[in-house]
Amino acid sequence: MPARNTAAPELSDAREPARETLAWSRALVDPALRAAVDTLPASMRRVAGYHLGWWDEHGGPTSAPPGKALRPALVLLSAAAAGGSPRESVPAAVAVELVHNFSLLHDDVMDGDETRRHRPTAWRLFGIGAAILAGDALLTLALDVLATSGHPASGRGMRMLAAAVQDLVEGQSADMSFERRNTVELVECEGMAANKTAALIGCACALGALFGGADAARVQRLRTFGEHLGLAFQHVDDLLGIWGDPSVTGKPVFSDLRSRKKSLPVVSALASDTAAGRELAALYRGAAPLAGDDLVRAAALVEAAGGRAWSKATADDLLVRALHQLDTVDHGPAAAELVALARLVTRRDH
């Protein structure tokens, strides 16, 4: 497991809780991430720094809650599981985190979300144009970080990350198209989630393995682990988007239902051919955002139609399938930490 409180931590043999792993990863990646963001033009640096929780809208330091930084941790641990050094995979971890935050900045604009991590979203404070441009700047910066890393796998890593971004964009496009349609097939929704969420998480694991010196077979195994984990993570995120505690999620209760989002449990309920599913479909055909008693009713209908139970069961199955990919990874401490991290991020109480 990662050694703590050192300038350049590596893995040790001691097993630590998954939350400690996330803290270790952040301590290793954050200095390089901040150094990269510092190279942005001042206007973009201000928006990006606010979005990342480093400072307030005026540029003053703040203690805003950061995100989990799951993807960088997966990069570092995958590098270690491949027999390589987490330290040498830091550029890949930074690049993945920059791409993730590019997508969040754009998603908040497209979805009209007004809060993230208990604070106003960047577009609310700086405007839509500034938030979009800041996202563009982070995406460009991610590729630059890889290009200038000096790692022998940097070229392959850039192509791998660019392909994941194309999948992510395709997934976001599908997600937006669902808003204009009354009927969405469950297989379409699963495909959207595979592109929008699982592709980047799979790429994070594959990039880490690549930078850790893995052969093609191990890179693919770790990618598949990440893709299954990413889909499980999306199921859990969609469950939290309806039933999550606002003090934990940073978003209002029933947030996904307010905008009639066709998330995985919702689409499962709509496709159930049950009385509850049909009533939910009638609610979803309206134009105005759901509010008040309609929100409570919609959540109850998703559950009555089996959407909540299906997402829970599917997330559990995907986690099992993800962990199965680690059976042949022989670097024990890192593999054990990947298991612990996967179990942490697929819990439904965070």
Secondary structure, DSSP 8 states (H G I E B T S, - for coil): -B--SSSS--B-S----HHHHHHHHHHHHHHHHHHHHTTS-HHHHHHHHHHTTSB-TTS-B--------HHHHHHHHHHHHTTS-TGGGHHHHHHHHHHHHHHHHHHHHHHT--EETTEE-HHHHH-HHHHHHHHHHHHHHHHHHHHTS--TTHHHHHHHHHHHHHHHHHHHHHHHHHTT-S---HHHHHHHHIIIIIHHHHHHHHHHHHHTT--HHHHHHHHHHHHHHHHHHHHHHHHHHHH--HHHHSS-TTHHHHTT---HHHHHHHTS-SHHHHHHHHHHT-SS---THHHHHHHHHHHHTTHHHHHHHHHHHHHHHHHHGGGG---HHHHHHHHHHHHHHT-S--
